[in-house]
Amino acid sequence: MTPTPAPVTLPRLHWGDPSSSRRALLVHGLGSSGALMWRFGVALADAGWSATAIDLRGHGDAPRALDYRLAAYAADVAGVRPVDSGAWDLVVGHSLGGAATTLAAAADPGWTHRVVLVDPAIVVDDRDAGIVRRSQERAFADNRIEAVREEHPHWHPHDLELKVDAVARASRWAVEQTSIQNDPWDVREAAASLTVPTHVLGADPEVYSLFTGDLADEVLRNPAIAMSVIRSAGHSPHRDKPEQTVARFLEVIA
């Protein structure tokens, strides 16, 4: 019998006026941190929203645990509510955060009124798992800002600094276990059951994307889900092509 995940309480960062009537939650990806969702936080604050980012379990300042199943990440995220315990107007989830957001929104349609998934990890097959594993291994093996800049020369200085900080504060064991404990990694069933309006901001498959091809076609059969592709952007379009990503993001949520 699969045990029910025991949730942990996640730390928060905020952008914008906390009293705003429009409230968004930002959920980061594997090996990352809430702070690295700053592009969305700034854009939302500038548009009059209150934006909250969290550190996922095993990342940043969040509690450590033994359970790194997607269901555990989703249980944590589902427990994050606005200060008045109402619904979020928007939840934005990147990569792993997209998978956790998908599970949480499918399980409780009253948790958020809208979802944006940024190159979400709906399925991670053996090929992608290898690519992700090697990327994480490189990050932990050489966490100098010079190494991050060499791999991502066009990233904003904030992203370079925050990526180094995120890797330094993440649990390497937690990151490794996230792949090990989720075999298979597949939340297509939850995606198919989503009823809240959902938009995928996809990466360019010519660069690298987790959400493309037959998988994207299958998920997009759900009429609640639409998609845009950020051209020339890789798996983190908000860092690779921030202006284009933010512009399309604001169009989607307008």
C-alpha positions in Angstrom: 0.0 0.0 0.0 1.5 3.4 -1.1 1.8 5.7 2.0 0.0 9.0 2.0 2.5 11.8 1.8 3.1 13.8 4.9 3.2 17.5 3.9 5.8 20.0 5.1 5.4 23.7 5.4 7.1 25.7 2.7 8.9 29.0 3.1 7.7 32.0 1.0 9.0 35.0 -0.9 6.7 37.9 -2.0 6.6 40.5 -4.7 3.9 43.2 -5.0 1.3 44.6 -2.7 0.1 41.9 -0.3 -3.4 43.5 -0.3 -3.9 43.1 -4.0 -7.0 41.2 -5.0 -5.1 39.2 -7.6 -2.8 36.6 -6.1 -0.4 34.3 -7.7 1.7 31.3 -6.5 5.1 30.5 -8.2 6.5 27.0 -8.1 10.0 26.3 -9.2 11.7 23.4 -10.9 14.2 20.7 -9.8 17.5 21.9 -8.3 16.1 25.5 -8.3 14.5 27.8 -5.7 11.6 30.2 -5.3 13.9 33.1 -5.8 14.7 31.9 -9.4 11.0 32.6 -10.3 11.8 36.3 -9.9 11.0 37.2 -13.5 7.4 36.2 -13.0 7.3 37.8 -9.6 8.5 41.1 -10.9 6.2 41.0 -13.9 3.2 40.2 -11.8 4.0 42.9 -9.2 4.4 45.5 -11.9 0.9 44.5 -13.3 -0.7 45.0 -9.9 -0.6 41.4 -8.6 0.6 40.0 -5.3 3.0 37.1 -6.2 4.3 34.4 -3.8 7.1 32.0 -4.5 7.9 28.9 -2.5 11.0 26.7 -2.0 10.0 23.1 -2.6 10.9 20.3 -0.1 14.6 19.6 -0.2 15.3 22.9 -1.9 16.4 26.3 -0.6 15.2 26.9 3.0 12.4 24.3 2.9 12.4 21.3 5.3 14.3 18.1 4.3 12.4 14.8 4.1 12.7 11.2 3.0 9.8 11.3 0.5 10.5 12.9 -2.8 7.6 11.4 -4.8 5.7 13.8 -7.0 2.7 13.1 -4.8 4.7 14.5 -1.8 5.7 17.7 -3.7 2.0 18.1 -4.7 0.8 17.7 -1.2 3.1 20.4 0.0 2.1 22.8 -2.8 -1.6 22.1 -2.3 -1.2 23.1 1.3 0.0 26.6 0.3 -2.9 29.0 0.3 -3.3 32.8 0.2 -3.2 34.5 3.6 -7.0 34.4 3.8 -7.1 30.7 2.9 -9.0 31.3 -0.3 -8.1 30.2 -3.8 -5.1 31.4 -5.8 -6.1 33.4 -8.9 -3.1 31.9 -10.7 -0.5 29.2 -10.1 2.7 29.2 -12.3 4.7 25.9 -12.2 8.0 25.3 -14.0 9.3 21.8 -14.8 9.0 19.7 -11.5 6.9 22.6 -10.2 4.6 22.1 -13.2 4.1 18.4 -12.4 3.4 19.2 -8.7 1.0 22.0 -9.8 -0.8 19.7 -12.2 -1.4 17.1 -9.5 -2.6 19.7 -7.0 -4.9 21.5 -9.4 -6.4 18.2 -10.7 -7.0 16.9 -7.2 -8.7 20.2 -6.0 -10.1 22.5 -8.8 -10.9 25.0 -6.1 -7.2 25.5 -5.2 -6.6 27.9 -8.1 -8.6 29.7 -10.8 -5.9 29.4 -13.5 -2.7 27.6 -14.2 0.4 28.4 -16.3 2.8 25.5 -16.8 6.3 26.5 -17.9 7.9 23.6 -19.9 6.3 21.2 -17.4 7.7 17.8 -16.5 4.5 15.9 -17.3 6.4 12.8 -18.4 10.2 12.3 -18.0 11.2 9.3 -20.0 14.6 7.5 -19.9 16.2 9.9 -22.4 15.1 13.0 -20.6 15.9 11.5 -17.2 19.5 11.0 -18.4 19.7 14.6 -19.7 18.3 16.0 -16.4 20.6 13.8 -14.3 23.7 14.9 -16.2 22.6 18.6 -15.9 22.2 18.3 -12.2 25.5 16.4 -11.8 27.3 19.2 -13.7 25.6 21.8 -11.5 26.7 20.1 -8.2 30.2 19.2 -9.5 31.1 22.8 -10.4 28.9 25.5 -8.8 31.1 28.4 -9.6 29.3 31.4 -11.2 31.9 31.2 -14.0 30.7 27.7 -14.9 27.0 28.7 -14.9 27.9 31.8 -17.1 29.8 29.6 -19.5 26.8 27.2 -19.9 24.2 30.1 -20.0 26.1 33.2 -21.3 22.8 35.1 -22.0 21.3 34.8 -18.6 20.7 37.9 -16.5 23.2 38.4 -13.6 20.4 37.7 -11.1 19.8 34.3 -12.6 23.5 33.4 -12.6 23.8 34.4 -8.9 20.6 32.8 -7.9 21.3 29.5 -9.7 24.6 29.3 -7.7 22.7 30.0 -4.5 20.0 27.5 -5.4 22.4 24.7 -6.0 24.4 25.5 -2.8 21.2 25.4 -0.7 19.5 22.4 -2.4 20.0 18.9 -1.1 21.9 16.9 -3.6 20.4 13.7 -2.1 16.9 15.2 -2.5 17.5 16.1 -6.1 18.8 12.6 -6.9 16.0 10.9 -5.0 13.4 12.9 -7.0 14.4 11.0 -10.1 14.9 7.7 -8.3 11.6 7.8 -6.5 9.6 8.7 -9.5 10.1 5.9 -11.9 8.0 6.1 -13.9 7.6 9.9 -13.9 4.2 10.4 -15.5 1.3 12.8 -14.5 -0.6 12.5 -17.8 -3.7 11.2 -16.0 -3.8 14.3 -13.8 -3.2 16.6 -16.8 -6.1 14.9 -18.6 -8.4 15.7 -15.7 -7.6 19.4 -15.3 -10.7 21.5 -15.5 -9.2 25.0 -14.6 -8.0 27.1 -17.6 -4.4 26.0 -18.2 -1.8 27.4 -20.5 1.6 25.8 -21.3 4.5 28.1 -22.1 6.6 25.5 -23.9 10.3 25.6 -24.7 11.6 25.4 -28.2 12.1 21.7 -29.2 14.9 22.9 -31.5 16.8 23.9 -28.3 15.4 21.5 -25.7 11.9 20.9 -24.3 10.4 18.4 -21.9 6.9 19.1 -23.4 6.8 18.5 -27.1 5.8 16.0 -29.8 3.3 13.2 -29.1 3.2 14.1 -25.4 2.1 17.7 -26.0 -0.4 16.5 -28.6 -1.9 14.0 -26.1 -2.1 16.5 -23.2 -3.6 19.3 -25.4 -6.6 17.0 -26.2 -7.9 18.4 -22.9 -9.9 21.4 -24.0 -8.9 23.2 -20.8 -5.3 23.3 -21.9 -3.7 25.6 -24.5 -0.1 26.1 -25.5 2.5 28.7 -26.7 6.1 28.0 -27.7 8.8 30.5 -26.8 11.1 30.3 -29.8 14.8 29.9 -29.3 14.3 29.2 -25.6 15.4 26.0 -23.8 13.9 24.3 -20.8 13.9 27.5 -18.7 12.4 30.1 -21.1 12.0 32.7 -18.3 15.8 32.7 -18.1 16.7 32.0 -21.7 14.3 34.4 -23.4 12.9 36.5 -20.5 11.4 39.4 -22.5 9.5 37.1 -24.9 8.4 34.8 -22.1 7.1 37.6 -19.9 5.3 39.3 -22.8 3.5 36.1 -23.7 2.8 35.3 -20.1 1.1 38.7 -19.5 -0.9 38.2 -22.7 -2.1 34.8 -21.4 -3.2 36.0 -18.0 -4.7 39.3 -19.2 
